[in-house]
Amino acid sequence: MVGLAYLFQNSKAEGKTMDALTLVLFVGGLILAIVGAESLVRGASRLAAAVGVSPLVIGLTVVAFGTSAPELAVSVQSSLLGLSSVALGNVVGSNIFNVLLILGLSALVAPLTVAQQLVQLDVPLMIGISLIAYLFALDGNVGRLEGLLLFGGIIAYTIFLVIESRRESREVEEEYAKEFGERPRGLGQIVVNLVLVVAGLAMLVVGSRWLIDGAVAIARALGVSEVVIALTLIAGGTSLPEVATSVVASLRGERDIAVGNIVGSNIFNLLSVLGATATVAPNGVEVTPRLLNFDFPIMLAVAFACLPIFFTGNSVSRWEGGLFLAYYVAYTLYLIFEATQNPLLPSYNAFMLSVALPLTTITLVLLAVRELRQLQQRATAGRGSTG
């Protein structure tokens, strides 16, 4: 929102105008999409509990998918309206926002514990899927066949989650039961939850259309591309359900939920949101040169950064959360400087490339090496005590 204020002031200086209806459309659409997602999640979670689905499976599937419902609605609507670059910008921007801002904010609230499965399976899976999506995008278009392959991946991933949930530890099961174990009682409550699901879907459809119309109008009023608006305002706005879920879970001490929600949401964005969008778009999803050459690589780098940070001590400390937040601010500043053609942009780029990024890389490598040595020492001590 700071970026919007900066751009808005810049547009006034250049004589551009933005009418009240544009802001009402954007804000109203965002509110409808978020409320619709919350309604959908609540109704679907309780209905799933009513038919005997375990709270852990509900948290890993219904809730993780429901919090990404705004991204799905906005991206599919964008592609149907011929704005496929907005759809892809929303997916890429949301994945960057989820890790850098939401994970960073959650870790600042309280250091996060990272489950072993996330380190060994889910984060490598997120990295692998990010690479596959990037390979699909290299020719400038993610086609229908590629979209179907991605969407098939989310079906396989969901089935795998349900199977794996049977092996989860009792502590994790109790954590999810506390959060998602509420069941509707009686026919009346079941009907109420069905209404919540239908109303939530309706609000998502209407809200996403308003959000897109408002975003396009804002982009034109500010003189920036729709892709920049998608990477910032739309991506941040549609990720607000993840903000609420992860930060509240962190405050409650439900740290598996806080981290798992972010990683699961990123996987869902790539497989389901991008997959569905590419499948329904008549000509697939267009990949603009700036998305391919800058924002997609940033998304990949962010995904790779999770592995050493999660690996060191199976936790995300406060300083690591602060590092993530600092990089989100740096990324947003770059987008603002680029959109406004700020003369500071070359100096800013030089500093980030020659100082900030190398220092961060060296720090992460040193942390990973230290953790490996500690693991080797513990393994050696364990063998010595056994012998």
TORNUDREN-617633 format. One line per 4 residues: number of its first residue (from 1); their letters; for each residue x negated, y negated, z negated of C-alpha. Coordinates in steps of 0.02 Angstrom, whole numbers. Example, Ala and Ser with C-alpha at 12.3 -4.5 7.8 and 13.67 -1.06 7.14 Angstrom:
BEGIN
1> AS> -615/225/-390; -684/53/-357
END
This chain:
BEGIN
1> MVGL> 0/0/0; -150/-115/-25; -194/-82/156; -18/-133/211
5> AYLF> -31/-297/113; -199/-336/192; -135/-298/367; 25/-396/335
9> QNSK> -74/-551/285; -183/-529/438; -29/-517/551; 42/-679/480
13> AEGK> -123/-766/515; -111/-711/696; 70/-768/713; 150/-595/713
17> TMDA> 310/-564/618; 392/-417/532; 578/-431/497; 664/-371/338
21> LTLV> 756/-232/430; 591/-150/476; 536/-140/294; 709/-82/239
25> LFVG> 703/57/370; 530/113/317; 558/105/128; 735/175/140
29> GLIL> 677/318/250; 534/357/131; 651/359/-20; 777/471/71
33> AIVG> 640/592/125; 568/606/-51; 737/623/-138; 789/748/-5
37> AESL> 632/852/-35; 660/848/-223; 842/901/-200; 790/1041/-83
41> VRGA> 655/1104/-202; 770/1104/-354; 914/1190/-267; 808/1319/-176
45> SRLA> 703/1358/-332; 856/1393/-439; 941/1497/-303; 782/1599/-283
49> AAVG> 775/1626/-472; 959/1679/-469; 923/1821/-347; 775/1883/-451
53> VSPL> 625/1802/-367; 484/1780/-494; 438/1602/-549; 260/1628/-486
57> VIGL> 320/1669/-310; 441/1522/-316; 298/1405/-362; 182/1474/-228
61> TVVA> 311/1471/-88; 474/1375/-114; 397/1231/-213; 235/1220/-113
65> FGTS> 333/1220/50; 466/1103/-18; 341/969/-69; 278/972/112
69> APEL> 454/958/183; 438/769/215; 282/800/322; 376/936/418
73> AVSV> 530/828/447; 431/674/500; 312/770/614; 447/869/703
77> QSSL> 554/713/726; 402/617/793; 363/751/921; 545/757/980
81> LGLS> 541/567/1001; 383/578/1107; 268/517/967; 164/675/948
85> SVAL> 7/576/901; 104/511/749; 148/691/705; -34/746/708
89> GNVV> -92/588/618; 32/628/480; -37/804/458; -220/752/461
93> GSNI> -190/600/350; -88/701/225; -225/832/206; -355/696/175
97> FNVL> -238/608/53; -197/770/-40; -377/813/-81; -461/644/-102
101> LILG> -322/545/-187; -206/673/-270; -339/796/-326; -451/651/-379
105> LSAL> -311/569/-478; -259/735/-559; -439/770/-612; -456/596/-687
109> VAPL> -300/629/-791; -376/790/-856; -519/902/-796; -443/1040/-689
113> TVAQ> -472/1226/-706; -487/1315/-538; -426/1494/-527; -548/1621/-456
117> QLVQ> -428/1664/-314; -432/1483/-255; -622/1486/-245; -635/1657/-164
121> LDVP> -483/1652/-48; -373/1499/-33; -506/1364/-10; -604/1467/120
125> LMIG> -436/1500/204; -399/1313/207; -570/1281/284; -546/1420/413
129> ISLI> -374/1358/464; -440/1179/477; -576/1240/595; -451/1338/700
133> AYLF> -337/1185/714; -487/1080/766; -535/1207/900; -355/1204/965
137> ALDG> -365/1014/973; -531/1003/1068; -446/999/1239; -340/850/1187
141> NVGR> -179/947/1159; -111/1078/1037; 5/1178/1150; 159/1283/1116
145> LEGL> 66/1449/1114; -60/1379/990; 85/1311/887; 166/1482/883
149> LLFG> 2/1561/826; -12/1435/685; 169/1459/633; 145/1648/635
153> GIIA> 3/1618/514; 117/1538/384; 232/1689/390; 85/1807/362
157> YTIF> 16/1694/223; 183/1691/133; 199/1881/138; 20/1895/72
161> LVIE> 58/1774/-72; 210/1875/-125; 108/2036/-126; -39/1957/-218
165> SRRE> 73/1877/-349; 102/2050/-424; -82/2055/-476; -87/1881/-554
169> SREV> -138/1862/-735; -9/1847/-873; -70/1670/-918; -37/1607/-741
173> EEEY> 132/1695/-735; 184/1613/-899; 128/1443/-834; 238/1460/-680
177> AKEF> 382/1533/-781; 381/1379/-892; 391/1265/-741; 501/1360/-618
181> GERP> 593/1492/-720; 761/1404/-739; 907/1506/-670; 1082/1443/-627
185> RGLG> 1221/1519/-731; 1391/1553/-659; 1467/1523/-487; 1485/1337/-518
189> QIVV> 1298/1309/-540; 1260/1415/-386; 1377/1306/-282; 1296/1149/-352
193> NLVL> 1124/1212/-301; 1186/1257/-127; 1250/1079/-111; 1080/1015/-169
197> VVAG> 994/1116/-31; 1112/1055/107; 1108/875/46; 919/881/33
201> LAML> 902/942/212; 1020/806/273; 924/670/181; 760/736/252
205> VVGS> 825/725/431; 898/550/413; 756/485/305; 620/548/423
209> RWLI> 704/461/572; 716/296/477; 536/314/418; 472/341/595
213> DGAV> 573/196/667; 511/81/529; 330/139/547; 328/110/735
217> AIAR> 402/-64/710; 271/-103/575; 131/-45/689; 192/-157/830
221> ALGV> 215/-306/714; 39/-285/644; -39/-252/813; -114/-84/761
225> SEVV> -87/89/833; 50/205/771; -88/331/731; -165/215/599
229> IALT> 6/191/518; 30/381/522; -140/411/441; -106/289/300
233> LIAG> 73/236/261; 166/388/329; 37/514/265; 32/434/92
237> GTSL> 221/414/84; 264/591/136; 135/659/13; 217/575/-138
241> PEVA> 304/740/-189; 130/818/-204; 74/669/-308; 216/694/-430
245> TSVV> 197/884/-439; 8/887/-464; -13/738/-580; 133/790/-692
249> ASLR> 67/969/-695; -104/901/-745; -28/797/-886; 63/952/-950
253> GERD> -95/1057/-945; -27/1165/-802; -190/1153/-706; -169/1305/-595
257> IAVG> -12/1223/-526; -100/1055/-504; -240/1125/-396; -143/1266/-312
261> NIVG> -9/1145/-254; -137/1038/-161; -227/1182/-75; -62/1269/-33
265> SNIF> 10/1108/37; -141/1082/151; -127/1260/217; 60/1234/243
269> NLLS> 32/1068/335; -85/1148/461; 7/1313/487; 189/1263/470
273> VLGA> 198/1075/504; 74/1071/647; 131/1242/709; 316/1196/711
277> TATV> 280/1024/787; 176/1096/929; 307/1230/960; 456/1112/977
281> APNG> 365/972/1069; 400/987/1257; 218/955/1304; 134/1007/1143
285> VEVT> 50/886/1022; -62/754/1099; -232/732/1014; -298/555/1037
289> PRLL> -487/529/1053; -498/437/886; -408/579/795; -521/708/877
293> NFDF> -684/614/853; -658/536/681; -506/584/576; -508/771/615
297> PIML> -694/786/566; -656/688/405; -518/814/365; -641/957/396
301> AVAF> -774/876/286; -647/852/146; -596/1036/157; -779/1092/151
305> ACLP> -813/976/3; -687/1072/-101; -788/1232/-100; -947/1174/-191
309> IFFT> -847/1064/-311; -726/1204/-353; -870/1328/-361; -970/1233/-493
313> GNSV> -900/1300/-655; -731/1343/-577; -671/1169/-621; -649/992/-557
317> SRWE> -722/870/-684; -672/689/-707; -826/623/-618; -791/737/-470
321> GGLF> -612/671/-468; -682/495/-470; -795/539/-323; -645/600/-223
325> LAYY> -549/440/-261; -698/332/-212; -707/419/-43; -521/393/-13
329> VAYT> -544/207/-46; -694/209/73; -593/298/209; -446/177/191
333> LYLI> -564/28/199; -636/95/361; -462/110/437; -420/-69/384
337> FEAT> -585/-140/449; -562/-47/614; -379/-100/635; -420/-283/600
341> QNPL> -585/-279/697; -673/-345/542; -853/-403/575; -909/-307/419
345> LPSY> -870/-140/503; -1045/-105/576; -1131/-142/410; -1002/-38/316
349> NAFM> -1028/110/434; -1217/98/415; -1205/100/225; -1086/249/221
353> LSVA> -1190/351/344; -1363/310/276; -1332/297/88; -1164/358/20
357> LPLT> -1140/518/121; -1321/583/102; -1319/551/-86; -1155/643/-106
361> TITL> -1216/790/-1; -1377/805/-101; -1279/799/-265; -1158/936/-209
365> VLLA> -1300/1047/-148; -1395/1027/-312; -1237/1069/-412; -1206/1224/-307
369> VREL> -1388/1282/-325; -1380/1255/-514; -1219/1356/-525; -1294/1498/-423
373> RQLQ> -1445/1505/-538; -1333/1510/-691; -1233/1652/-614; -1393/1748/-576
377> QRAT> -1456/1720/-754; -1293/1782/-828; -1294/1934/-713; -1475/1972/-762
381> AGRG> -1435/1952/-948; -1284/2066/-927; -1389/2203/-845; -1521/2184/-982
385> STG> -1395/2204/-1122; -1318/2355/-1034; -1488/2435/-1013
END
